Amino acid sequence: IAPCRHTPYWCKLQGRQAEDAPPQLHGTVPCVLQQRCPGFAHGFRFHPSPGLETAGHHHTAHCLRNKRLVFLGDSVMRELFTELVLWLGRSVPTFNAVWLSTDFAKLVKDNAEPHFSFSVGPIEIFCAFFNKNLTVVDH
């Protein structure tokens, strides 16, 4: 793990959050996520069982609404972006299916467009500089 992925910039996930998190995150998330959205630290799960969402999910979704989340950096930030987009997309019935089956492929192919945007319902994704700068907004 790079030195920049240590406190005070990256915070360790605890308990079930750490077990549930994608391995590429190395059991950490940017501390700003936990600081700005306290619900994230109290019960958010990346992959909850259907129907078992916690208050932490609802607080995190409310906290992230109408905020522009910008992800700059390496593959770990890309993994966090993908996980949060898939999590936000669960609230829009067709978003994940459309994004994964068509537009996600545009982002990862070798000759990807230098700039790309995609939206379904209230969720917008903006990609720049061949997917090095990623932005998601949940209106």
LINTA-V522102 format. One record per pair of residues at least 4 apart in sequence whose C-alpha atoms are under 6 Angstrom apart, sorted by sequence separation. I is the first residue (numbers start at 1). J is the second residue. D is the distance in Angstrom with one decimal. If there is no record, write none. Layout:
<<I:J:D> <I:J:D>>
This chain:
<<6:10:4.9> <7:11:5.8> <13:17:5.8> <14:18:5.3> <16:20:5.9> <17:21:5.9> <32:36:5.8> <33:37:5.8> <34:38:5.4> <40:44:4.9> <56:60:5.9> <73:77:5.9> <85:89:5.8> <95:99:5.9> <96:100:5.8> <97:101:5.9> <98:102:5.8> <99:103:4.9> <100:104:5.0> <119:123:5.6> <127:131:5.1> <5:10:5.1> <13:18:4.9> <99:104:5.4> <107:112:5.7> <119:124:4.3> <128:133:5.2> <34:40:5.7> <89:95:5.5> <106:112:5.8> <118:124:5.8> <127:133:5.9> <34:41:5.5> <89:96:5.5> <118:125:5.2> <127:134:4.7> <117:125:5.5> <126:134:5.9> <18:27:5.2> <117:126:4.4> <126:135:5.0> <116:126:5.9> <125:135:5.7> <116:127:5.1> <125:136:4.6> <44:56:4.8> <115:127:5.5> <124:136:5.7> <43:56:4.4> <44:57:5.1> <115:128:4.4> <124:137:5.2> <13:27:5.5> <42:56:5.3> <114:128:5.9> <123:137:5.7> <12:27:5.8> <13:28:5.4> <114:129:5.0> <123:138:4.5> <12:28:4.4> <40:56:5.7> <114:130:4.5> <122:138:5.5> <11:28:5.3> <39:56:4.3> <122:139:4.8> <10:28:6.0> <11:29:5.6> <10:29:5.4> <10:30:4.3> <11:31:5.0> <39:59:4.9> <40:60:5.4> <9:30:5.8> <10:31:4.9> <39:60:5.0> <9:31:5.4> <37:60:5.8> <95:120:5.7> <37:63:5.7> <17:45:5.6> <25:76:5.8> <24:76:5.9> <72:133:4.9> <71:133:5.9> <71:134:5.0> <70:134:5.7> <70:135:4.4> <69:135:5.5> <69:136:5.4> <68:137:4.9> <67:137:5.9> <66:138:5.5> <65:138:5.2> <66:139:4.6> <65:139:5.8>>
